[in-house]
Every structure is written in C-alpha cells, then in structure tokens.
C-alpha cells in the first residue's frame, strides 16, 4: 500500500488537491493504523474525536488497499453523504479507478410490480396519496436507480409502502418485473464493486440472514469498516430477534385484496376473511389500551381481554391462510400472500409460547399501531461467529466508543475478545473554544423543584447566549414542561421536537441563527451545526436510561443473576457514551465557541461522576454564572463558521 503520509502530510496529495483541507496529526495517525490493519487483518476498535476527519482517515487507506471493502454507516443520510460527497472527492484526489456502489435496504427502492398493481386500482387511495402516486409514476419512467430518496416526497408518506416491497411481499424471481428490478440491479452492482457503502440496519439484517441486503456480498468482503459503531449493539439486537407488527398484518390484508381483485374475483370468501383479519388486528390494538405504551409481555400475558384478542388473531390468520391455500396456484401474488400468512402465524405462535432464556418478550403501542417483540439480551455470540475468518479486517470507529480510556464495554457488547485499540483526541482547542458550566446549589434530579430550577437557569442562559442553543433532555415530560415554561418568555424562536420533522427543525435552526431547539434522544447525536447558530448546549440530567424499558430491565436482571454489577458494567458506560454524544454537538469546527451546561449536580457530587468527566473534552470549567455571562459577552460578533475541511 502507498505511504499514507504522502497523502495526508502538510504537503501531501490531499493538501494539494482538496480545497479547504488542512493537515491533522490525528487524522494521519488514524489513516496509518487503518492501513496497517488492512494489510495484516485483525480487529481494530478506535475512537476519533470530533474534527479528526475520520471519514477520510479510513476512506483513503480503503481505496489504496485494492481489497474488497464494505463500509457501513449509522444512517441512510450519512450513507448518502459518504457515497455522494466524500468518496468522489477522495477518489478524484487520489486518481484511483476504484469501483464503488451504494446499497440500501429493499424499502428504499421503487418496486415496479407493486407500482403497476397500485396504478391498476388507485381509486381507494386518499387524494394526497393519489397525487404522490402520480409523481411516482412519472418519476418511474426516468429514474435509473429507483432510489426513492430522489423524489421530494416525505419519507413517511403513505404512498411508499404501496410502491416498495418488503421481504414479506417480494415475489423474488417469480416477479414479472424481475429483469428490471431496481433492487436486483443495485445488488448486482454491489457484488461487482471494489467498495460498497451500506448502513447498519442493512448490515445487521444480512448478518441475521433476513434477506434484506447483500447476502452474496458479505462473504466476499476482505474488510468490514463500521463507522458510528457505538450504534451497532442496539441495532443488531433488533435484527437478531423476532417481531410481529400490525403494519405487517394490515399490509397482508391490503395485498390480499389487491391480488384477489386481480386473480380471484370469483372467490368472494377471500376478501371477507381478509376483512376479518383486519378487524381482529384493530381489536388487539384496543385491548392493549390507549396511548403509547412499552412494557414486558408479562404485564399483559394474564389479561383476559388481550388473550381473547390474540386467540382471535390466531384464528383469523389461520382462516386467511386456509382460504389462500384453497386457491393455491391462481397467481404468484396470491401464493406470496399465502406464504406470508403462514410465516406471520408461525411468528405469532412463537411469540405467545413459553419465553426462552436469554431473550425478553415485550410489546409497544404507538398511535394506532402495535408491535410484539422477542429481543436477545446479548448479540455478542452472533458477532463472534462472523468475525473469525483469517485475514479479514474488522474496523469499528466512532467519536464515542471509549469510557475514559477503556473500550471494554463496547468490546464486551459485540463479543470481541482480542482487538487493537486506539484513541485520537479532537484537534480542536477545547480550553479556548469551550466553557463547561455546572451550576452551584442545584438540588438532585429527584427533587420536586429540580425541573423548575432547570427552567429558570435555561431562561437566564438563553438571555446570555442570545438564543443559539440546544436544550437536550432525558425525558419527553421534562422537554414539554420546559417548552411550556419558555413559551412567550424568551424573545427567540422556539423549535420543539415533535412539532415538525427532525430534518425540518434542524434546517430552520440553522437558517434562523438565533433559535432555541428543545430535543430528546434523537437530537443527542448525528447533528452537525457549525458556526454561531449553535453556541450553547444545555443538558438537563445525566443521561441514565430509564430502567423501566423492558429490554434494559431484562439485561440488568440477567447481569445481576450472573453476579455482575449492572450499574458499573452496563448503565454507567451507556450513560457516559450518551453524554459524550450530547456534549459533542457543541464544537463542530475550529472557530466554533460555546458553553456546555450540565445541570445535574451528581456529575461533581457522586464518585461515578469521574467516569463522565474523564470522557469529556478538556474544556475550561466553571461553576460561576458570571463566567458564562462573560464568555458570551466576549464572543466575537458576526463570526462566520470555517469548515474543518473534507472528512
């Protein structure tokens, strides 16, 4: 492999060919270590602080290695950014003819067959869906990739389930549109490419053999490079489990109706059986109670109303399967519905049977939907089974993997017994750029007066910062109460999670320049706002996750049964990484300045606070509100953001 110092050095290729690039020792060191791992094989777990430029630090050696590399990112947005922006920049700068492919899950690609089915019978759709359907129809005639991100239709628009496929309803090679299938084309392109970019959901689906991604590609890769790797354990748990949702059941009802009108109009009993299934799904949702709930299955297992609803669901599913079985061979679509009905019935019966050890069964309701889950308490064994091939390279990286200097928590979650580990601190000048403030005199979070004091402090801090703040909360209740308390009491725009889509709120925050955004967990990570628009991050509590979550509670119980310490081994490391993520929103650029406010006094009064402090950047610290006021009073006016350069 070429010497990466010739690429990343002060006078290297990137400095010569990429506008805005500047040399960072940490970035070069990371690139050199990644390059070594690509040559020798093995496992590397590495943390690269904000501003390191880790994307370029792994892309360059990956391209230079001439090996088959699979890169997985945390979200589809990051996946698009890496493939559409970062990769072309690096490939052009290096002048390498490396072939690359972008691969997403099947739900991201237009299904020509389902579009045709829906266009044949659009009358039942509401007006807004018919309008979106017309847009999809026109776009389908010109798109090359069939990636639904090409269309300016919201991700949650109801038209998308109508014109995309799932692993349940895909007809596979029996589909009449197989030869022009966008997903098949994307998979073929990925199989032939030197470098493939996926996301963690797709990666974990493939590991779990769920036919969502690239089963023929995974065995052929020489290197798996997983960015934003801190997200992997939780994402993997959902794919190595089992679930059944009202959405899957109602999709089966809808598709059975569509296929019956096409190939079985002489069998009126079939739509009646489908309608009966729809009714019992709605009855089960009612039996689970109003509002949004999330709890262990044992909470409901003895509820006679829920038991009756589940028995009715079993009967309706079996009845529909019998009806479809009686006309087997009538059409490929109907045969697919039969296979789905049998699979969903098998899942249902598995989920209500005796609960096996080392899994937790739980339910959740949201709006008119419900989902039943079986989740493994650990995913370590699944990953261990995949990581043993000789000379295969596995690289896990993120800005937040370590607790202090230790990667033991992350490695334990994925069952990694032996790995090289590295940490590179951020190149930003935190003592100069940032002030960390923990107020004096605050009560403990359990105190009834705590939230009122957070609100009062937030109002004062917002006055000093002139808006330009993120207020990050550990609960929706605290967020709502603070939002209500700030309404009409601060002279800056308030943007509150839940009032608009996340992307829209962030775009408005950047555009306004003096707004205050209130958010919970989804705003603690994956948010990049550079410049003066974000000059303060206030965190209401140390982010210990609520122990009432059914999966978390089961993991805690399992750790305790094995003689472990759930707080030390699980709850504290998770909270430390979450705080690092939240604090990481503040300084995103070499010229950013800002104040991090942590209201929770336990950070300084409890022994475990040292674990949090050891994991935060070395900011200047204060407990005096006057220092915060002075910091903002000395902030340069009209300061623009300077890009950190590519990567």
SVG drawing of the C-alpha trace seen along z (x, -y; Angstrom):
<svg xmlns="http://www.w3.org/2000/svg" viewBox="-68 -42 73 68">
<polyline fill="none" stroke="black" stroke-width="0.4" points="0.0,0.0 1.2,-3.5 2.5,-5.6 -0.5,-7.4 1.8,-10.1 2.3,-11.2 -1.5,-11.6 -2.2,-13.3 1.0,-15.2 1.2,-19.1 2.3,-19.0 0.6,-15.8 -1.9,-14.9 -5.0,-16.0 -3.5,-19.3 -2.6,-19.9 -5.9,-18.7 -8.7,-19.2 -9.8,-22.9 -10.1,-23.6 -8.0,-20.5 -5.5,-21.1 -3.1,-18.6 -4.2,-17.0 -1.8,-14.7 -4.7,-12.7 -6.2,-12.1 -2.8,-10.9 -2.2,-8.6 -5.6,-7.0 -5.1,-6.5 -1.8,-4.8 -3.3,-2.5 -6.2,-1.6 -3.8,-1.0 -1.8,1.4 -4.9,3.3 -5.9,3.7 -2.6,5.3 -2.4,7.7 -6.1,8.4 -7.5,8.5 -9.8,6.2 -9.3,2.5 -11.5,0.5 -10.8,-3.2 -12.2,-6.4 -11.5,-9.6 -12.6,-12.8 -14.8,-15.4 -12.9,-17.2 -10.4,-14.4 -11.7,-13.8 -12.2,-10.1 -14.1,-9.6 -11.1,-10.5 -8.8,-8.6 -10.5,-5.3 -11.5,-6.1 -8.0,-6.8 -6.4,-3.5 -9.5,-1.6 -9.2,-2.8 -5.4,-2.4 -5.6,1.2 -7.2,2.6 -9.1,5.0 -12.9,5.6 -14.1,3.2 -17.6,2.9 -18.3,-0.4 -21.3,-0.6 -22.6,-3.9 -25.1,-4.8 -27.9,-6.2 -29.1,-6.4 -28.3,-10.2 -24.7,-9.5 -24.6,-6.8 -25.7,-9.2 -23.2,-11.8 -20.3,-9.4 -21.1,-7.9 -22.2,-11.1 -19.7,-13.7 -16.8,-12.2 -16.0,-9.2 -15.9,-11.1 -13.7,-13.8 -11.1,-11.2 -11.3,-9.1 -10.7,-12.0 -7.9,-13.4 -6.1,-10.1 -6.8,-9.4 -7.8,-5.8 -10.2,-3.9 -11.8,-2.1 -15.4,-1.0 -17.9,-1.8 -21.5,-1.0 -24.3,-2.3 -26.7,0.3 -29.7,-0.3 -32.5,1.9 -35.2,3.0 -37.7,0.5 -35.6,-2.3 -36.2,-1.1 -39.2,-1.5 -40.9,1.8 -42.1,1.8 -44.6,4.7 -46.3,3.1 -46.4,-0.3 -48.3,1.4 -50.7,3.1 -51.5,-0.2 -51.9,-2.1 -54.4,0.5 -56.6,-0.3 -55.9,-3.8 -59.5,-4.6 -59.3,-3.6 -56.4,-5.9 -57.0,-9.3 -56.5,-12.4 -53.0,-13.2 -51.8,-9.7 -53.2,-9.7 -51.2,-12.9 -48.0,-11.3 -48.7,-8.2 -48.8,-10.3 -45.4,-11.8 -44.0,-8.3 -45.5,-7.1 -43.8,-10.0 -40.5,-9.5 -40.5,-5.8 -40.2,-6.4 -36.9,-8.3 -35.1,-7.0 -32.1,-4.9 -31.5,-3.7 -35.1,-3.7 -33.9,-5.2 -36.9,-6.8 -34.6,-9.5 -34.5,-11.0 -38.1,-12.2 -39.1,-15.2 -41.9,-13.2 -41.6,-12.9 -40.1,-9.6 -43.2,-8.9 -45.7,-9.5 -48.3,-6.7 -47.5,-6.2 -44.2,-4.5 -45.5,-1.2 -47.7,-1.0 -44.9,-1.1 -42.0,0.5 -41.5,4.1 -40.6,5.8 -39.0,9.2 -42.6,10.4 -44.3,9.4 -41.4,9.5 -42.1,12.2 -38.4,12.7 -37.5,14.4 -41.2,15.2 -41.9,11.5 -42.8,10.5 -40.6,7.4 -37.6,9.3 -35.4,8.3 -36.0,4.6 -35.9,4.7 -34.0,1.7 -33.1,3.7 -31.7,6.6 -29.7,4.1 -28.3,2.4 -27.2,5.8 -25.5,6.8 -23.6,3.5 -22.6,4.0 -21.4,7.6 -19.1,6.3 -17.8,3.2 -14.4,2.8 -16.0,0.7 -19.6,1.0 -21.4,-1.6 -24.3,-0.3 -25.9,-1.3 -26.0,0.6 -29.7,1.7 -28.8,3.4 -25.6,4.8 -27.2,6.3 -30.2,7.6 -27.7,9.5 -25.8,10.9 -29.2,12.1 -29.9,13.7 -33.1,11.7 -32.8,11.3 -32.8,7.5 -29.5,6.8 -26.4,8.3 -26.1,11.9 -23.8,12.7 -21.5,9.8 -20.8,10.2 -18.8,13.4 -16.7,11.9 -15.5,8.8 -12.0,8.6 -12.6,5.7 -15.6,4.5 -15.4,0.9 -18.1,-0.2 -18.5,-3.9 -20.7,-5.3 -20.1,-1.8 -21.5,-2.8 -25.0,-2.3 -24.3,1.3 -25.2,3.3 -28.7,1.8 -29.4,2.1 -28.1,5.6 -30.4,6.7 -33.5,5.8 -32.4,7.9 -31.3,11.0 -34.8,11.1 -38.3,11.8 -41.2,9.3 -44.7,9.1 -46.5,5.8 -49.9,4.5 -48.3,3.0 -47.3,6.4 -50.7,7.8 -52.6,4.9 -50.2,5.0 -51.1,8.6 -54.8,7.7 -54.3,4.9 -52.2,7.0 -54.6,10.0 -57.4,7.7 -55.4,6.3 -54.3,9.7 -57.8,11.2 -59.4,8.4 -56.8,9.3 -56.8,13.1 -59.7,14.4 -62.7,12.2 -64.8,15.4 -63.8,16.2 -65.8,13.6 -64.9,15.5 -61.2,14.4 -61.8,10.6 -64.2,11.5 -61.5,13.5 -59.0,10.6 -61.5,8.1 -62.0,10.3 -58.2,10.3 -58.3,6.5 -61.0,6.3 -59.1,8.6 -55.9,6.6 -57.8,3.4 -59.4,5.3 -56.0,6.3 -54.8,2.8 -57.8,1.7 -57.2,4.5 -53.6,3.2 -55.0,-0.1 -55.0,-3.8 -51.9,-5.9 -48.3,-4.9 -47.0,-2.0 -43.9,0.1 -43.6,2.9 -42.7,6.5 -45.1,9.1 -45.8,10.5 -47.7,7.2 -50.4,8.4 -50.0,12.1 -52.6,12.6 -55.1,10.0 -58.1,12.0 -59.1,9.4 -55.6,9.5 -55.7,13.3 -59.0,13.4 -57.8,10.9 -54.7,12.9 -56.7,16.1 -59.0,14.3 -55.9,13.1 -54.6,16.6 -57.9,17.9 -58.3,15.1 -54.7,15.6 -55.2,19.4 -58.6,18.8 -57.0,16.5 -54.1,18.9 -56.6,21.7 -58.5,19.6 -55.4,18.8 -54.3,22.4 -57.6,23.5 -56.7,21.4 -53.0,22.1 -51.6,21.6 -54.1,19.0 -51.4,16.3 -47.9,15.5 -49.1,12.6 -51.7,14.8 -49.2,17.5 -46.9,14.9 -49.7,13.8 -50.2,17.5 -46.5,17.8 -46.7,14.5 -49.9,15.6 -48.2,18.8 -45.0,17.0 -46.9,14.4 -49.0,17.2 -45.8,19.0 -44.3,15.8 -47.4,15.1 -47.5,18.6 -43.8,18.4 -44.2,15.0 -47.0,16.2 -45.4,19.5 -43.2,20.1 -40.4,17.5 -36.9,18.9 -34.0,18.0 -31.7,15.1 -34.4,13.3 -37.0,10.7 -40.5,10.5 -42.2,7.1 -44.8,5.0 -45.1,1.5 -48.1,-0.6 -47.8,-3.9 -50.8,-5.7 -53.0,-3.0 -50.1,-0.6 -48.7,2.2 -45.7,4.5 -44.7,7.6 -41.0,8.3 -38.6,11.0 -35.2,9.5 -31.9,11.3 -30.3,9.9 -26.9,10.1 -25.6,10.1 -22.0,11.0 -22.4,14.6 -23.8,13.5 -20.9,11.2 -18.3,13.7 -19.5,16.2 -18.9,13.7 -15.5,12.3 -13.3,15.4 -12.2,15.6 -8.5,15.5 -7.0,12.2 -10.4,10.5 -10.2,7.0 -12.8,5.5 -12.6,1.8 -15.0,0.3 -14.8,-3.5 -16.8,-6.4 -16.3,-9.6 -17.8,-7.9 -16.7,-4.3 -14.5,-4.6 -15.4,-5.1 -12.4,-7.1 -9.5,-5.2 -11.3,-1.9 -13.1,-0.1 -14.0,2.9 -17.8,2.0 -18.0,1.8 -15.9,4.9 -17.9,6.9 -21.2,6.0 -20.0,7.4 -18.1,10.4 -14.7,9.1 -12.0,10.9 -8.9,9.6 -8.5,6.3 -6.1,3.4 -7.5,0.2 -6.6,-3.4 -7.9,-6.8 -7.2,-10.1 -8.3,-13.2 -10.1,-16.0 -7.7,-18.5 -10.0,-21.4 -8.7,-23.8 -11.3,-23.0 -9.8,-25.0 -10.0,-28.1 -13.1,-27.3 -15.5,-25.9 -16.6,-26.5 -18.1,-23.8 -20.5,-25.0 -22.1,-23.1 -24.3,-25.4 -24.0,-25.7 -26.8,-25.0 -28.9,-22.7 -31.0,-20.0 -30.7,-16.4 -32.9,-15.4 -35.3,-13.5 -36.2,-16.8 -39.7,-18.1 -38.2,-21.5 -35.5,-20.3 -37.3,-20.9 -38.4,-24.4 -34.7,-25.3 -33.6,-23.9 -36.2,-26.1 -35.1,-29.2 -31.4,-28.5 -32.3,-27.9 -34.1,-31.2 -31.1,-33.1 -28.5,-31.2 -30.6,-31.8 -30.6,-35.5 -26.8,-35.5 -26.3,-33.3 -28.9,-35.3 -30.8,-32.2 -28.5,-30.0 -28.9,-27.0 -29.8,-23.3 -31.6,-22.2 -31.2,-18.4 -33.5,-16.4 -33.6,-12.8 -37.4,-12.6 -40.3,-13.9 -42.0,-15.1 -39.2,-17.4 -39.0,-18.7 -42.7,-19.5 -42.7,-21.2 -39.6,-23.4 -41.0,-24.2 -44.3,-25.4 -42.3,-27.4 -40.2,-29.1 -43.1,-29.9 -43.6,-33.7 -40.9,-34.2 -37.9,-34.3 -37.5,-36.6 -36.1,-33.9 -37.7,-31.3 -38.5,-28.1 -38.2,-24.8 -39.7,-21.8 -39.2,-18.2 -42.4,-16.7 -43.8,-19.9 -42.1,-19.2 -39.9,-16.5 -36.3,-16.4 -34.7,-17.5 -37.0,-20.4 -36.4,-21.6 -32.6,-21.5 -32.9,-23.3 -34.9,-26.1 -32.5,-26.2 -29.5,-26.8 -31.4,-29.3 -32.8,-31.4 -29.4,-31.8 -30.8,-32.7 -33.3,-29.9 -33.6,-27.6 -34.2,-23.9 -35.5,-21.5 -35.0,-17.8 -34.6,-14.4 -32.5,-11.4 -32.7,-11.8 -31.0,-15.2 -28.2,-14.0 -26.3,-12.6 -25.9,-12.8 -26.5,-16.6 -23.9,-18.9 -24.5,-22.6 -21.4,-24.8 -20.9,-28.4 -22.6,-30.9 -26.1,-29.4 -25.3,-26.8 -23.3,-28.4 -24.8,-26.7 -25.8,-23.1 -27.7,-22.6 -28.2,-19.1 -30.9,-18.7 -29.7,-15.4 -27.0,-12.8 -28.5,-10.5 -29.0,-7.4 -31.6,-5.4 -34.9,-4.7 -34.7,-1.2 -38.3,-0.6 -37.6,0.1 -38.3,3.8 -35.2,4.7 -33.0,2.7 -34.6,4.1 -34.2,7.6 -30.5,7.0 -30.0,5.6 -31.7,8.6 -29.6,11.0 -26.4,9.2 -27.4,9.4 -28.2,13.1 -24.7,13.8 -23.2,11.9 -22.2,8.8 -22.7,5.2 -25.4,3.8 -24.6,0.2 -20.9,0.4 -20.9,2.8 -23.9,1.5 -25.9,-1.6 -22.9,-3.8 -21.0,-3.1 -24.2,-3.6 -24.8,-7.0 -21.2,-8.1 -21.3,-7.5 -24.7,-9.2 -23.3,-12.3 -20.3,-12.3 -22.7,-12.3 -24.7,-15.2 -21.7,-17.3 -20.3,-16.6 -23.0,-18.8 -21.3,-21.9 -17.9,-22.3 -18.0,-21.2 -15.4,-23.5 -12.1,-25.1 -13.7,-28.5 -16.8,-27.5 -17.1,-28.8 -19.7,-27.7 -20.8,-26.8 -21.8,-23.3 -24.2,-23.4 -24.7,-20.3 -27.4,-21.0 -27.1,-17.7 -25.0,-18.1 -24.3,-14.4 -21.6,-15.0 -19.4,-16.5 -21.0,-15.1 -21.0,-11.4 -17.9,-9.2 -19.2,-7.9 -19.1,-11.5 -15.4,-11.0 -16.2,-8.5 -18.2,-11.2 -15.5,-13.9 -12.7,-11.6 -14.6,-11.1 -15.4,-14.7 -13.0,-17.0 -10.7,-19.2 -12.8,-22.3 -12.3,-25.2 -14.6,-24.7 -16.5,-26.9 -19.4,-26.9 -20.0,-30.7 -22.8,-32.0 -20.9,-35.3 -18.2,-33.4 -20.9,-32.2 -22.1,-35.7 -18.6,-37.0 -17.9,-34.2 -20.9,-35.2 -20.1,-38.9 -16.6,-38.4 -17.8,-36.3 -16.8,-37.9 -19.8,-39.4 -20.7,-38.3 -18.2,-35.4 -18.6,-33.0 -18.0,-29.3 -14.9,-27.9 -15.2,-24.4 -12.8,-21.9 -12.1,-20.7 -13.3,-17.5 -13.8,-14.4"/>
</svg>
